[in-house]
Amino acid sequence: MPSKIAIPAQLINQFCCPKCFATSEESFVFENLKCNRCETDFFNLGNVPCFFPAGFHQKTIWQHQIATLLGNAEQGLNNIRESLARYDLSETTRKRLADIYKANLINRDSIKLLFEKKSVIAEYNEQLSSMNPGDLGEYFDLIFRDWAWDSVSLPSEENHNAFLRIKSLLDKLPQTPKNILVLGAGAGRLSWDLHNHLKPEFTLAVDSNPLLLAAADELIKQQQALQFGEFKLFPQASFPTTLTQSITPPDNATSNAHNWFLLGANVWNLPLSKSNFDLILTPWLIDVNGGDVRDLIGIIYNLLTPKGSWLNTGPLLFTRHLPLQLKYSHEEIKEFITLANMEVAAERIDQAQYLISPMEARLREEQVWSFAATRTKSNNSEPPPGVLASWLIMHHLPIPIMDFRLTQPHPLVEAIVALIDGEKSINNISNILVNQLPPGTAVIDVIVSILGQLLLERELST
């Protein structure tokens, strides 16, 4: 099905297939949501183009997640109905349950209608039911935070303060950004505030959560209001149990939304091939990206223009599932940035309130690290003490041609060394060899181990 969204040619030309990396100059046809090289079909979420390696199967996953979300909501409604049928409820208890029932009902119907408008219909999938594709409602409160909580009689300052932290770093950038990429845009508020402040040629806001994408599209691009029910399960004195949130589109959407675009994609398989972004923003992404921050830095570096900048803001609340060695400190991440041929121009640490609802008595504060880092010219100097080579740590950097002495020849070692041409990185070599090794092999780890040993032997022999 052809894409229904009008994206300028300048931006379309930057897209590639997230599965085989074919570019628009090769076999990837953005307008047809199709890659002719790997025969992968993609899809729209309403007017939002969605490019995932799984192709159309990603839509199937979303449909199952939506069906699960709505099914859980229906079960919750059934439970409340059963409770309301009891004879031993006080009038106050009955009213509280009825209010929560109404809020749940609003959410079930609003979410169902929202996805129907985007042509994504809830549908259970038996195969997926035995897996855990994730909970779409996990970040539901971000919609309230972004678009509801600062429009009430006692407005939240969270969005305003988040923007001020970013704004304070903009003066440190070497140029005024014209092309902006936001990774992990969520429900879209910070990307929208930045877009309105800088007025670039375009802003591309990327996220992988269909509920957040659909809400952002409905409010900003379609300029349609939303209604959701907010409720708290824990009683709090002097605070309401529920609140119906009628969310209206931002006032400036009519004039400024024409060059602000949404994209459904995963940060680890972005359908972008060109280094054409002056500014990349990652809000609250570093710690929840699910992978190695070093590789995220490599992705960002490769997408930036030669003088492009990276703005990051958020905590380092790494998930408990992430291996300990990947839970990097601020100093480690700054070291990686330097090794990646980037320079931290400015940074700040703030204690910031997070997800503070006007109907919430409890407060949550997080340490938010914001910084601006700018891409610099390639650094061919010696690596810092304790580091064998920058390219061994930062896997996106090219491996220089050097004389490796193969004391114990092995076909895999010889294949890796043969691929070193002064341009390929560890990531590049991994992509070439991945299909030649047994399934499940940690290819990058194997390459790092082999090249690290060869490099150490080379150093010791000189």
C-alpha positions as CSV (number, residue, x, y, z in Angstrom):
1,M,0.0,0.0,0.0
2,P,1.5,3.4,-1.0
3,S,2.5,5.8,1.8
4,K,-0.1,8.5,2.3
5,I,2.1,11.0,4.0
6,A,3.7,13.9,2.1
7,I,7.3,13.8,3.1
8,P,9.7,16.1,1.1
9,A,12.1,14.4,-1.4
10,Q,15.1,15.7,0.7
11,L,13.9,13.5,3.5
12,I,12.7,10.5,1.5
13,N,16.2,10.2,-0.1
14,Q,17.6,9.5,3.3
15,F,15.6,6.4,3.8
16,C,16.7,2.8,3.4
17,C,15.4,-0.7,4.1
18,P,15.9,-1.5,7.8
19,K,16.3,-5.2,6.9
20,C,18.8,-5.3,4.0
21,F,19.8,-1.6,4.0
22,A,19.0,-1.1,0.3
23,T,18.8,2.7,-0.4
24,S,16.3,4.7,-2.4
25,E,18.8,4.7,-5.2
26,E,18.8,0.9,-5.2
27,S,15.7,-1.2,-4.5
28,F,14.0,0.6,-1.6
29,V,10.8,2.4,-2.6
30,F,9.6,4.6,0.2
31,E,6.4,5.7,-1.6
32,N,5.3,2.1,-2.1
33,L,6.4,0.9,1.4
34,K,8.4,-1.8,-0.3
35,C,11.9,-3.1,-0.6
36,N,12.3,-4.9,-3.8
37,R,15.7,-6.4,-2.9
38,C,14.6,-8.4,0.2
39,E,10.9,-8.4,-0.8
40,T,9.8,-6.8,2.5
41,D,6.5,-5.0,2.7
42,F,6.0,-2.2,5.2
43,F,2.9,-0.3,6.4
44,N,1.4,2.9,7.7
45,L,0.0,3.6,11.1
46,G,-2.6,6.0,9.8
47,N,-0.4,8.6,8.2
48,V,2.7,7.5,10.0
49,P,5.1,5.4,7.8
50,C,6.5,2.4,9.8
51,F,9.7,0.7,8.8
52,F,10.8,-2.3,10.9
53,P,13.0,-5.3,9.9
54,A,10.0,-7.5,10.5
55,G,8.0,-5.6,7.9
56,F,4.3,-6.1,7.9
57,H,4.7,-8.7,10.6
58,Q,5.3,-5.8,13.0
59,K,1.8,-4.6,12.3
60,T,0.6,-8.1,13.3
61,I,2.5,-7.8,16.6
62,W,0.9,-4.4,17.3
63,Q,-2.5,-5.8,16.5
64,H,-2.0,-8.6,19.0
65,Q,-0.7,-6.1,21.6
66,I,-3.7,-3.9,21.1
67,A,-6.0,-6.9,21.4
68,T,-4.3,-7.9,24.7
69,L,-4.5,-4.3,26.0
70,L,-8.2,-4.1,25.2
71,G,-8.8,-7.6,26.5
72,N,-7.2,-6.7,29.8
73,A,-9.3,-3.6,30.0
74,E,-12.4,-5.6,29.4
75,Q,-11.5,-8.0,32.2
76,G,-10.9,-5.1,34.5
77,L,-14.3,-3.7,33.6
78,N,-15.9,-7.1,34.3
79,N,-14.3,-7.3,37.7
80,I,-15.6,-3.9,38.7
81,R,-19.1,-4.8,37.4
82,E,-19.0,-7.9,39.7
83,S,-17.9,-5.7,42.6
84,L,-20.7,-3.2,42.0
85,A,-23.2,-6.0,42.1
86,R,-22.4,-6.7,45.7
87,Y,-24.8,-5.8,48.5
88,D,-22.2,-4.9,51.1
89,L,-20.8,-1.8,49.5
90,S,-21.1,1.6,51.1
91,E,-22.2,4.5,49.0
92,T,-18.7,6.0,49.0
93,T,-17.1,2.7,47.9
94,R,-19.7,2.3,45.2
95,K,-19.0,5.8,43.9
96,R,-15.2,5.2,43.8
97,L,-15.6,2.0,41.9
98,A,-18.1,3.6,39.5
99,D,-15.6,6.4,38.8
100,I,-12.8,4.0,38.1
101,Y,-15.1,2.0,35.9
102,K,-16.0,5.1,33.9
103,A,-12.3,6.0,33.5
104,N,-11.5,2.5,32.3
105,L,-14.4,2.5,29.9
106,I,-13.3,5.8,28.4
107,N,-9.8,4.4,27.9
108,R,-10.9,1.2,26.3
109,D,-13.2,3.0,23.8
110,S,-10.7,5.8,23.1
111,I,-7.8,3.5,22.4
112,K,-9.9,1.2,20.3
113,L,-11.2,4.2,18.2
114,L,-7.8,5.7,17.9
115,F,-6.3,2.6,16.4
116,E,-9.3,2.1,14.1
117,K,-8.7,5.6,12.8
118,K,-5.1,4.5,12.0
119,S,-6.3,1.3,10.3
120,V,-4.8,-1.0,12.8
121,I,-7.5,-3.3,14.2
122,A,-7.1,-5.3,17.4
123,E,-6.5,-9.0,16.6
124,Y,-5.3,-11.8,18.8
125,N,-2.5,-14.0,17.4
126,E,-2.2,-17.5,18.8
127,Q,1.5,-17.8,18.0
128,L,2.3,-14.5,19.7
129,S,0.1,-15.3,22.8
130,S,2.8,-17.8,23.9
131,M,5.4,-15.1,23.8
132,N,5.7,-11.7,25.5
133,P,5.8,-9.0,22.8
134,G,5.5,-6.2,25.5
135,D,2.8,-4.1,27.1
136,L,1.6,-1.2,25.0
137,G,0.2,0.5,28.1
138,E,3.6,0.7,29.9
139,Y,4.2,4.3,28.8
140,F,0.5,5.4,28.7
141,D,1.2,8.2,31.3
142,L,3.5,9.9,28.9
143,I,0.5,11.0,26.9
144,F,-0.9,12.7,30.0
145,R,2.5,14.2,30.9
146,D,3.1,15.5,27.4
147,W,-0.3,16.9,26.6
148,A,-2.6,17.1,29.6
149,W,-0.9,17.9,32.9
150,D,0.3,21.3,31.9
151,S,-3.0,22.5,30.7
152,V,-5.0,22.3,33.9
153,S,-5.6,24.9,36.6
154,L,-2.5,23.9,38.5
155,P,-0.1,23.2,35.6
156,S,2.8,20.9,35.8
157,E,6.2,22.4,35.0
158,E,7.7,19.2,33.8
159,N,7.5,19.8,30.1
160,H,8.6,23.4,30.5
161,N,11.7,22.5,32.6
162,A,12.6,19.6,30.2
163,F,12.7,22.1,27.3
164,L,14.7,24.7,29.3
165,R,17.3,22.1,30.0
166,I,17.7,21.5,26.3
167,K,17.4,25.2,25.4
168,S,20.3,26.0,27.7
169,L,22.6,23.8,25.6
170,L,21.6,25.1,22.2
171,D,24.0,28.1,22.4
172,K,26.9,25.7,22.6
173,L,26.1,24.2,19.1
174,P,28.4,25.2,16.3
175,Q,25.5,25.9,13.9
176,T,21.8,26.5,13.9
177,P,20.2,23.1,13.2
178,K,18.1,22.8,10.0
179,N,17.5,19.0,10.0
180,I,16.5,17.5,13.3
181,L,16.1,13.8,14.3
182,V,14.6,12.8,17.6
183,L,15.1,9.2,18.7
184,G,12.6,7.9,21.3
185,A,10.2,10.8,20.8
186,G,7.4,9.2,22.8
187,A,4.2,11.1,22.6
188,G,6.0,13.9,20.9
189,R,6.0,16.9,23.2
190,L,9.8,17.7,23.6
191,S,10.4,17.2,19.9
192,W,7.5,19.5,19.2
193,D,8.7,22.2,21.6
194,L,12.2,22.0,20.1
195,H,10.7,22.2,16.6
196,N,8.7,25.3,17.3
197,H,11.7,27.0,19.0
198,L,14.3,26.3,16.3
199,K,12.0,26.3,13.3
200,P,14.2,24.0,11.2
201,E,13.6,22.8,7.7
202,F,12.2,19.6,9.1
203,T,12.0,17.5,12.3
204,L,11.7,13.7,12.2
205,A,10.4,12.2,15.4
206,V,11.0,8.5,15.8
207,D,9.4,6.0,18.2
208,S,8.5,2.3,18.3
209,N,5.4,2.5,20.5
210,P,2.2,2.6,18.3
211,L,0.1,4.1,21.1
212,L,2.4,7.0,21.6
213,L,2.9,7.5,17.8
214,A,-0.9,7.4,17.2
215,A,-1.6,9.9,20.0
216,A,1.1,12.3,18.7
217,D,-0.2,12.0,15.1
218,E,-3.7,12.6,16.2
219,L,-2.9,15.7,18.2
220,I,-0.2,17.4,16.0
221,K,-0.6,16.2,12.5
222,Q,-4.4,15.6,12.4
223,Q,-5.2,18.3,15.0
224,Q,-7.8,16.2,16.6
225,A,-8.6,16.1,20.3
226,L,-8.3,13.0,22.5
227,Q,-10.0,11.9,25.7
228,F,-8.7,9.5,28.2
229,G,-9.5,8.6,31.8
230,E,-6.8,9.1,34.4
231,F,-7.1,7.2,37.7
232,K,-4.9,6.2,40.6
233,L,-5.2,2.8,42.3
234,F,-3.7,4.1,45.6
235,P,-6.0,6.3,47.7
236,Q,-4.5,9.8,48.4
237,A,-6.2,12.2,50.8
238,S,-7.5,15.4,49.2
239,F,-6.8,14.1,45.7
240,P,-9.5,12.8,43.2
241,T,-9.6,9.1,42.4
242,T,-10.2,9.7,38.7
243,L,-10.1,12.6,36.2
244,T,-11.4,12.7,32.6
245,Q,-8.6,14.3,30.6
246,S,-9.8,16.1,27.4
247,I,-6.6,16.7,25.5
248,T,-6.7,19.4,22.8
249,P,-4.2,19.8,19.9
250,P,-1.4,22.4,20.5
251,D,-2.3,25.9,19.6
252,N,0.5,26.3,17.0
253,A,-0.1,22.9,15.2
254,T,-1.9,24.6,12.3
255,S,1.1,26.7,11.3
256,N,4.1,24.6,12.3
257,A,3.1,20.9,11.8
258,H,3.7,20.9,8.0
259,N,7.4,20.0,8.4
260,W,7.3,18.0,11.6
261,F,7.1,14.3,10.8
262,L,6.5,11.0,12.7
263,L,8.2,7.7,11.9
264,G,7.7,4.3,13.4
265,A,11.0,2.6,13.7
266,N,13.5,0.9,16.1
267,V,16.6,2.8,17.0
268,W,18.8,-0.3,16.3
269,N,17.4,-0.8,12.8
270,L,16.7,2.7,11.6
271,P,15.6,3.1,8.0
272,L,18.1,6.0,7.5
273,S,21.2,5.8,5.4
274,K,22.5,9.4,5.0
275,S,24.5,11.6,7.3
276,N,22.2,14.5,6.9
277,F,21.0,15.5,10.4
278,D,22.4,18.7,12.0
279,L,21.0,17.7,15.4
280,I,19.9,14.4,17.0
281,L,18.0,14.5,20.3
282,T,17.7,11.5,22.5
283,P,15.3,12.2,25.4
284,W,15.4,9.5,28.2
285,L,16.7,7.0,25.7
286,I,20.3,6.1,26.8
287,D,19.2,3.8,29.6
288,V,16.2,2.1,28.0
289,N,17.5,1.5,24.5
290,G,18.1,-2.2,25.3
291,G,21.6,-2.4,23.9
292,D,25.1,-1.1,24.3
293,V,25.5,2.7,24.6
294,R,28.7,2.5,22.5
295,D,26.7,1.2,19.6
296,L,24.1,3.9,20.1
297,I,26.8,6.5,19.9
298,G,28.0,4.9,16.6
299,I,24.5,5.1,15.1
300,I,24.2,8.7,16.1
301,Y,27.7,9.6,14.8
302,N,27.0,8.1,11.4
303,L,23.7,10.0,11.0
304,L,25.2,13.4,11.9
305,T,26.5,15.9,9.4
306,P,30.3,16.7,9.7
307,K,29.5,19.5,12.2
308,G,26.3,18.0,13.6
309,S,25.5,17.7,17.3
310,W,23.9,15.3,19.7
311,L,21.7,16.5,22.5
312,N,20.9,14.0,25.2
313,T,18.8,14.4,28.3
314,G,17.7,11.8,30.8
315,P,18.9,9.6,33.7
316,L,21.0,6.4,33.6
317,L,18.4,4.1,35.0
318,F,19.5,1.0,33.2
319,T,17.1,-2.0,33.3
320,R,17.9,-4.8,35.6
321,H,18.2,-7.2,32.6
322,L,21.2,-5.3,31.2
323,P,24.5,-6.9,31.9
324,L,26.6,-5.1,34.5
325,Q,29.4,-4.2,32.1
326,L,26.9,-2.3,30.0
327,K,25.6,-0.1,32.8
328,Y,28.1,2.7,32.1
329,S,28.8,5.7,34.2
330,H,28.7,9.3,33.0
331,E,32.5,9.3,32.8
332,E,32.6,6.2,30.8
333,I,30.0,7.5,28.3
334,K,32.0,10.8,27.9
335,E,35.1,8.7,27.2
336,F,33.2,6.8,24.5
337,I,32.0,10.1,23.0
338,T,35.6,11.3,22.8
339,L,36.8,8.0,21.3
340,A,34.1,8.3,18.7
341,N,35.5,11.6,17.4
342,M,33.0,13.7,19.2
343,E,33.4,16.5,21.8
344,V,31.2,17.3,24.7
345,A,30.7,21.0,24.5
346,A,28.5,21.4,27.5
347,E,26.7,19.4,30.1
348,R,24.5,19.8,33.2
349,I,23.1,17.7,36.0
350,D,19.6,18.4,37.4
351,Q,17.4,16.9,40.0
352,A,14.1,16.8,38.1
353,Q,10.6,15.7,39.0
354,Y,9.3,12.9,36.7
355,L,5.7,12.0,35.8
356,I,4.1,14.2,38.5
357,S,0.4,14.2,37.9
358,P,-1.8,17.0,39.3
359,M,-3.8,14.3,40.9
360,E,-0.8,12.6,42.4
361,A,0.4,13.2,46.0
362,R,3.6,11.2,45.7
363,L,6.7,12.8,44.1
364,R,9.4,11.1,42.0
365,E,12.7,12.8,41.4
366,E,15.5,11.6,39.1
367,Q,19.0,12.8,38.3
368,V,18.8,14.1,34.7
369,W,22.0,14.3,32.7
370,S,21.9,16.7,29.7
371,F,24.7,17.3,27.3
372,A,25.6,18.6,23.9
373,A,28.3,16.7,21.9
374,T,29.5,17.8,18.5
375,R,31.0,15.6,15.8
376,T,34.7,16.5,15.1
377,K,37.2,15.6,12.4
378,S,38.6,12.1,12.5
379,N,41.2,11.7,15.2
380,N,44.2,9.8,14.0
381,S,46.3,10.4,17.2
382,E,47.4,7.7,19.6
383,P,44.6,6.2,21.8
384,P,44.5,7.2,25.4
385,P,46.4,5.2,28.1
386,G,44.9,1.8,28.7
387,V,43.2,1.6,25.3
388,L,44.7,-0.6,22.6
389,A,42.7,1.1,19.9
390,S,39.7,3.4,19.7
391,W,38.1,1.2,17.0
392,L,38.3,-1.8,19.3
393,I,36.0,0.0,21.8
394,M,33.9,2.0,19.4
395,H,32.8,-0.6,16.8
396,H,31.6,1.9,14.2
397,L,35.1,3.4,13.6
398,P,37.1,2.2,10.6
399,I,39.9,-0.3,11.3
400,P,43.2,1.0,9.9
401,I,45.3,-1.2,7.6
402,M,48.0,-2.8,9.6
403,D,50.3,-5.9,9.5
404,F,48.9,-8.6,11.7
405,R,51.1,-11.6,12.2
406,L,49.0,-14.8,12.1
407,T,51.1,-17.2,14.2
408,Q,48.2,-19.7,14.3
409,P,46.3,-19.5,11.1
410,H,42.6,-20.2,11.2
411,P,40.0,-19.7,8.4
412,L,37.9,-17.3,10.6
413,V,40.9,-15.2,11.6
414,E,42.1,-15.0,8.0
415,A,38.6,-14.0,6.9
416,I,38.4,-11.2,9.4
417,V,41.9,-9.9,8.6
418,A,41.2,-10.1,4.9
419,L,38.2,-7.7,5.3
420,I,40.3,-5.0,6.9
421,D,40.7,-2.3,4.2
422,G,41.0,0.9,6.2
423,E,37.3,1.7,5.8
424,K,35.3,-1.2,7.3
425,S,34.6,-1.2,11.0
426,I,34.0,-4.1,13.4
427,N,30.2,-3.5,12.8
428,N,30.7,-3.8,9.0
429,I,32.7,-7.0,9.3
430,S,30.1,-8.4,11.7
431,N,27.4,-7.7,9.1
432,I,29.4,-9.5,6.5
433,L,30.2,-12.6,8.5
434,V,27.0,-13.0,10.5
435,N,25.4,-15.5,8.1
436,Q,28.7,-17.5,7.8
437,L,28.8,-18.4,11.5
438,P,26.5,-20.7,13.6
439,P,23.2,-19.2,14.6
440,G,23.3,-17.5,18.0
441,T,27.0,-16.6,17.7
442,A,27.9,-13.3,19.3
443,V,29.7,-12.2,16.1
444,I,30.9,-8.8,17.4
445,D,32.3,-10.4,20.6
446,V,34.2,-13.0,18.4
447,I,35.7,-10.3,16.2
448,V,36.7,-8.2,19.1
449,S,38.3,-11.1,20.8
450,I,40.3,-12.1,17.7
451,L,41.4,-8.6,16.8
452,G,42.2,-7.7,20.3
453,Q,44.5,-10.7,20.7
454,L,46.2,-9.9,17.4
455,L,46.6,-6.3,18.3
456,L,48.1,-7.2,21.7
457,E,50.5,-9.6,20.1
458,R,51.5,-6.9,17.6
459,E,52.1,-4.4,20.4
460,L,54.2,-6.8,22.4
461,S,56.3,-7.7,19.4
462,T,57.3,-4.1,18.6
